[in-house]
Amino acid sequence: MTGPFWMAIFATGKIKKYQIILSLFVFSSIILSYFLLYFGGSPESVLWIRVGINILVLLIRVYFVKYLLGVPLELFLQKVLFPVGCVVTLSIPLSYLIYMQIYNFHFIFILIVILLLNGVIVMFAGINKNERGKIYNMVYNLKLKKV
């Protein structure tokens, strides 16, 4: 998701400030994780620190793309972050509810149910009508080839 951002920033040739700021944030995750573990934090908290730092780094990249290239942030928020946020907001609680309701079943069964649920969520909350139509056409063409 961030590949085009750093490629666009690198293409401007103005990467010194960008690299310094990003390096500080990435390095800070190591320091924060160390102190958290040193003072009794759980191993999972290291992952949460990494997630938080990655979100901050994404926001910094978006800022630099706007600052260096003049790309409007609203378009990125509307076309990328909002659909991703919808999918994550729906997928995590629903997957957890399914897991809690059928945790006595075999793990593979739970995994299949959650994958199907997440596929439906992505189809209706994560992609637009145009992308959905392309997927339907691909599936339809696969069915025709098998027959």
N, C-alpha and C positions, 0 to 999 in steps of 0.2 A: 504494500500500500504506500510505502514511503519512497520506493525506488525512483519514481519520476521526480519527486521533490529534490532529492539530493543530486540527481543528474542535472536538473535544471539549474540548481544553485552552483554546481561545479562548472557548468557551461558558461556562467557569467565571469568566472575567473576570480571572483571576490570571495574566497573561501577561508581566509585567515580567521576572521572574527567568528564565522560559522563553526569552524573546526574547534576553535578554542572553547566556545560556549558548549557545544555538544560533548566534547571530551570531558569537560568539568562535570556535566550532569551524569554521564556514563560512569565516570570514576567515582562520583559521589554515591552511586548505588552500591559500590563495593564497600565504601567506608560505612555507610548507613547499615548495610547488612551485617558487617562485622560487629558494630556496636550493639545492634539489636540482638544478635546471637550471644554476644559477650554478657549482656545484661539479662539473659534468660528468655529471649524471644524464641518463638517456635520456628522450625525450619520453613514452614509455610509462609511465614511473614516475610522471608527473603523474596519469595515469588511476588508477594503483594508490593513490596518495594520496587521490584523490577517492573511490574505492570505500571505503577505510578510514574516511575522515571520514563518509561516508554511513552506514556501519554504526554508528559511534559515535553519530551523530545519531539514528538509529533507536532505539538503546538508551536514549538520553536521553529521547526521546519516550515510549517505553514506561514508563520510570520515572515521568515526570510524569503520565501517565494513571493509573498505579497510585497515586501520591502524592495527586493532586488528586481523583480520582474513585473510587478504591478498586477498580478493575477488576483481577481476578486475572491475574497474568502467565502462569500455567501454561496457561490457556485459549489465550492468544495464541501461546505457544510450541508448543502441541500442534496447534492448528488452522491456523496460518499459517506460522510459521518452520520447523517440522519438514518439512512437505511441500515448501516452497520449497527447503530445504536438500537434501532427497532428489533433487529434480529437477536442481538445479545440480550436485550431486555425481556424478550419473549422466550428465548431458548433456555436460558439458565433456570428461571423458576419452574417452567414447565418440565424440563428434564429432571429437575430435582423432585418435583411432585410425582412424576412417573416412577422414578427410582424408589421413592419412599413407599409408594403404593404396591409395587410388585417386586420388592427387594428379595423375596423368597425364591423367585424364579432364577433360572440360569442366567449368568452374566451376558451371554451372547444374545439371548432373547431381549433383555433390557437394552442392550446396545443397538439392536436392530430397530426397536420401537423408538428410541431416542433419535437415531439417525433419520428415520422416516419423518418424525415430527419436525426435526430441524430442517429437513428438505422442504416440507410444506411451508414452514415459516419463512424460509429464504425465498420460495417462489412467490409468496404473497406480500411479504413485508420488506424483502431485501433487494428485489430487482424490479425494474419498471416494466411496463406493458410490452415495450419493444423487445427487451431481453427475454421476457417470458415467451413471446411468440417465436423467437429464434430457437429456444429450447424445445418447444412443442414441435417445431418443424424438424429438428434433429431427431427427436424420438420417433416421429412419424416416418421419417426416411429410413431409420433403422428397422422399423417394423416391416416396411415394404421390401427391404433387402432380404429379410429372413424368409418371407413368404415366397 
